[in-house]
Amino acid sequence: MNKTDRMLAIVLELQRKGTLRAADLAAVFETSVRTIYRDVQALCEAGVPVVGSPGQGYSLMEGYFLPPIGFTAEEAVTLLLGLDIVERQFDAAYQASSLAARGKIEAILPKGVLEESVRMRSAWKLVDGGSRAGGDDLLSDKLSRLRQAVLEERLVRFRYTKAKPGADGSELESVRDAEPYGLVSADGYWILVAYCRLRGDIRHFRISRIGELTVLDERFRRPAGFELQSYRPVDDRNVFVRLLFRPELEALLRESDYFYMHAIEPAPEGVRVTLRVRRPDDALHWVLGWGSGVTVLEPEPLRIRVRQEIENMLKRY
């Protein structure tokens, strides 16, 4: 990295992180502390208000911002594609902010870069995966209120509906008081990660199953060690389902990216697939979707459920 690029990067680093010591900056840019001293001196001589505090480090004078930064076509496309995702996946407030940000970015792009970014974006298409909030006013409203509850650390109360064990079509309803820790978009669904006071543990709630949502005045404090970005739930899928598929289905099986998939192994008689589930019925509808192309080897309760479902289907036809 040459001196000019490094000086610009130092300003960006201070703008992002606040106060940093010379040793910190030297480690980031893999150079000596003396070089950082010289770069900071050069920045001050150029009119950049870098403030040095003995024993603390360097920072930018409050209120100082860099002038608009130029983007390459590739960088502009990256930003605009990110805004496309926000507009499709998030609630109305973020959609409005995304549209405003798009206008500002496009306004500062040189004509040539803007035209090239439009050409490059024409090669990409984002297809909604089912979690889009923009086309569902009820979902967008719930996301908006839950997002605010997460930020303000307010308790939420809602009615939650989920299928009963047994996959007979019946449902269970319960009222939950929960401390919302964050929102996750996964596999086409929005999920609330929250501490459920009814269960006394962190639980995941699909937003589409939440009804009668109320944000309460009561506040809570998120655990100091909890980080949504690094959070991984305990895997409680302890039941193994073993299946045998026709050999010509192997490619489709590998493309399916099924959540419960544990292993796929070619075998002389076909393709052996192992699933890890919480209970056998979790895999019932996925197995039935493959029709005669699959045979359930074990567990026996799932074999029985598949037979029962096929008999019920025959009665309908």
N, C-alpha and C positions, 0 to 999 in steps of 0.2 A: 504494500500500500504506500503510495507516495505521500509527501507531506501535505499537499492540498486536500487530498481525499481523507487523510487522517484527521486533519483539523476540522473538516466538516463533520466527520463521524464523532469527534469528541463533543461538538456542540449538540448533535442529535442524542448522544448518550446522556449528557447532562440534562437535556430537555426532557428525556424520558424518565430518568431515575433520580433526579434531584442532586443531592450532594454526593460527590465521589472523591476519594483520595487519589493523589497522583499514582500511588502504587496500584490502586484498582484499575485506573485507566491504562497503566502500563501493561497490566496482565491481560486486559481485554484486547489491546492492540499489539500484544507481543513485542514490546519495545522497552526501552529503558526509562526509568523515572526522569532522568535528565532530559531525554527527548520530549517527554510530556511537559516538563517545565518550559522548554523552549517553544513548544507548540502553543501553550497557554499564553505565553508572553506575546507571541505573534498574533494571536486572536485578539488580545487586548489592544495591541497597536492598530489592528484593523477596525476597531470600534465595537467589537463584541464584548458586552459587559459581563465578563467572567469575574466572580467574586471569590477570593481566597480567604478561608477561615482557618487560622492556626489550630492544628490538632483535629480538624474536622474534614477539610478538603475543599474542593472547588464546587461552585454552583453558578447558575445563571441568575442575573438580577431579575427579580419578580416582574412578570409582565412582558419579558422579552421572548419573542418568537422568531424563528427563521422566516424569511420571505418564502413565497410559494416555491416548492421544489418541482423540478421537471421530472416527468416520467417517460420511460421508454414505452413503446407500444406493448411489449410483453407485460410490463409492470401495470400499465393502465388496464389491460385485459384482465389481469389477476384481480385487481380491485373491483372492476365492473362485474365480473362473474361472482365475486363474493356478495356484491349488492343484489345481484339477481337471486341468490339463495335467500338472502334476508327478506326480500320482497315476497318470495313464494312461501317461506316457512314460518315467518314470525307474525306477531300480532300487529294491529293497525298502527300503534305508535311507532314501532320500529319500521314498518313499511313506509310511513310518512318521512321518517328520518333518512331512510335509505334513498328515497326519491330525491330529497333535498341534497344529500351528499352526492348523488349521481350528477345532478345539475352543476354543482360546484366543480367536481372533477372534470367534467366535460368542458366546462367554461374555461378552465386554465390550460387545457391541452392545446398545443400548437396544432394547426389545421392538419399538417401531414401526419402527426402522431394519432390524432383523432380518427382520421380516415383509415389509417392502418389498423387501429384497434377495432374499428367497426368491421373491417374485412376479416380480421382474425376471429372476432366473436361469432361471425356468421358460420364458422366451422364447429361451433359448440351449441348444444341444445340441452337444457335442463328439464327433465321430465319429473313432474310432481310424483312423490312416492307415497302420497296418502296423508302426509302430516301437514299439508298446507293449511295455514290458518286463514289466509286471505279469502278463501271461498266459503268459509264456514263462520258466520257471525258469532254463533254460540261458542265455538271453540276459541275464536279470537278473543272474545270477552273473558273467558275463563283464563286463558293464557295471560292476558293483560293484568287481571286481578291477582293471579298467583305470582306473577313476576314482581308486582309491587309488594306483595306480602313477603316474598323472599328478601327483597332489598330492605324493607322496613323491619324485618324480623318480627312479623305479627302472626299469631296463631290463626289457623283456618279451620273451619268446620264444614263438613260436606257429607252427603249421602253417597256411599260407594257400592256399586253393583258388580258382582262377578259371578261366573258360572259355578254351580255346585259341583263337587267331585262326583263323577259318574257319567258326565257328558250326556245327560238325558234332556238337556235343554232348559232345565230349571235354573233359577238364579238365587243368589244370596244378597241381601241388602243389609248394610250396617251404617251407623252414623259414626264418623271419625273426627276426632280433634287431633290435628297434626301440626308439627312445627316444620314449615317448608324450608328445605335446604337448597334446592335448586331444581331446574327444569332440564330435561334431556330429550333430544329428538333421536329416536332409534328405530330402525326397521320400519319407517313410515308412521310411527306413532310418537306422540308427545307423552312424556312420563314425568310425574312429580316424584322427586326423591325427598322424603320427609320422615321425621321421627313421629311415629304413630303412638299416641298416648294410650290407646286401647290395647295395642300389642306390646308396648314397652320396648320398641326396637325400631330401627330404620326400616321403612317399607317403600316399595315402589307402587305408585298408583297411576294407572293409565287415565289420561285426562278425559278421554271419551266416555269413561265409566263414572266420572264424577258428576254429581248433580246437587242442586240446592247449595251451591257454594257460598259461604259467608266468610269475609275477612273480619276477624274479631279485633277488639281494641287491645286485648292482652298481648304483651310482648314476650319474647323468649330470647335467649342468647345461644347462637350457634356454637357448638363445641370448638375450642380454639384449634384443635388439630384436624378439623374436618376440612378437606379440600375437594370440591366437586370434581375438578379436572383429574385428580389422581385417585378418586374413590373407586373401589372395586367391591361389589357386593359379595357376600359369602355364597359360594356355589353350593346349593342344597339339592342338586340333582343327583340323587343316589340310586335311582332305579335304572337298570340297563335293559334296553329293548333290542332284541336281535332279529334281523329281518334278512330274507333272501330275495333278491331281485333278479329278473331276467337279465342276461348279460348285455343286451343291446341298450339297456337303460343306464349304463354306467356314466356316460357323458352327461346325460340330463341330471343324474344324481349329483355329480360334482358341481354342476352349474347352479343347483338349487340353493346352495348356501343355507340350508335349513338350520335354524338356531340350535336344535337339540342334537345335531349331527356330531358323533364322536369319532367314528372311524368308517372308512370304506375300503374293503379288501376284495380283490378279484378271487374267485374260487372256481373249482372245476365245474360246479353245477350252476354258477351264476355270479352274482355280486353280493357279498355279505356286508350288511350295514349295521352298525351299532349306534344306538341313540342313548343319550343320558337324559332322563326326565325326572320330574318330581313324583309323578304317579303315572301308571300305564296309560290312562285315558288322555294324557296330554298329547300323545302321538296318534290318537284314534283317527281324527279327520285327515291328517296328513297321509297316513297309511291308506285309508279308503280312497284318497285321491289318486293313487297309483293303480287302482282297479286290480285286474288279474295279474298285473306285472309284479306283484309282491306277495310273499308268504311270511306270516309272522311265525318265527321259530319259538320265541319266548319273550315275555312270561305268559303263562297259561291264561291269567285273567284277561290279558289283551286279546288273545286268540278267541276267547269266549265273547268278548265285547264286539269284535269284528263280525263273528258269525251272527250275533243277535242283530247287529245293524244291517247286515245283508238280508237277513230274513225279514226285517221290517221294510226294507226297500222293495223286496219281492212282493210283499203284500200291497204296496202302493201301485205296483205296475202289473 
